[in-house]
Amino acid sequence: MPVDHFSLEAIIRPNILALHPYRCARDDYQSGILLDANENSYGHSIATAVNKKDSYQANGNNEPDLLLAQHLASPLHRYPDPSHPQIKSAYAKLRGVTGIENVFLGVGSDEVIDLLFRVACVPGKDKVLICPPTYGMYAVCAQINDVGVVKIPQDTTGGRFTVQVDKILEATEQDPAIKMIFFCSPGNPTGATVSLSAIQQVLDSPSFKGLVIVDEAYIDFTQASHPGVSMSATILLPNYPNLVVLQTMSKSFGLASIRLGFAFSSPELNQILSNTKAPYNISGPTATLAMQALSEESIATMRDKVQKLIQGRQFLLEAFNEMKQDLGPYIGGLDANFIMVPVLNRQTGKPDNVRAEKVYQAMAETQGVVVRFRGKELGCTGCLRVTIGTEEENKTLLERLKATLDQIQ
């Protein structure tokens, strides 16, 4: 029998009832050639495992390989190490960071983002600042934690996305409730990197007394695009205790499924995050795979796949440039494993949201190729975000995209 005196709505916090959850790529489509979630299309980079393209596909074809055996070989009846110093040491070495006291491990970067809200912001009082268009989880975590959001849009002039440091600092001067600033670098969905000089300006400003978080999910693609130049904000860590740098194994390492993220911060903040996290937040199988992925051989494999994806990105750019009747020049930056390209109206020659969304849906539902429609984001009218695929996938994408564009005029 129903309990008449109980109402779930009456006990759930109003900000949660009003929540619009983060919508991930798999909410829309789960099969086909998946070029919508910025995964590594060449798969994982663990050199000691079976590393065949057909052994694990993001399209749901989960054929057994040695990764499963490695999962089962770990002591599943025991709780895992709560701190994983070996992973921290190996990852710190990879990134040129001095020691494990600066490294925190999370269940993907998303857990770290949520923890930062929980340790730094007072619900119903404090605020964070974001720079749209940007990664959607910052605003979702803010609402979950009942934290206000201040938006300083990026300058989208000429299809290039640039954070407006002067307006950011003006906002922090006017509103001392702002406790954190999030920079996504390279940006999602923009692919544009925030300059280290811009980040330093904010870190140095006496008007802002909170944390600056730089989310570097795509940093290995950025470094490969700028050889010999340090692009990561990790080089700023020794001088800035107010800096947090987020990274992940989901993108360049091709390990989105194991859900492992990293935060570099001051030892003091790292300790606070460690005190606050759930016990045993990183599972034993995840730790086993992470350590294998951080071997010298696996890192070399990862970098080789990153180079292949950059070559694929150039291949698609050149092909898109030949489709001037239907596609405009790419917008944003080229520092990640995806391209943002506007779909044009053939009559006006301008970006067209209606046509772009129809193309996106037709590609997924009739052509078996899934990209991401991003036309509703600031400065992204008519845009599709296309993850770089394998050589074969890129060719299939072009063939089917051309056919779809001819059908949907």
Order of alpha helices (4+ residues) and beta strands (2+ residues): alpha-alpha-beta-alpha-alpha-beta-alpha-beta-alpha-beta-alpha-beta-alpha-beta-alpha-beta-beta-alpha-alpha-alpha-beta-alpha-beta-beta-beta-alpha
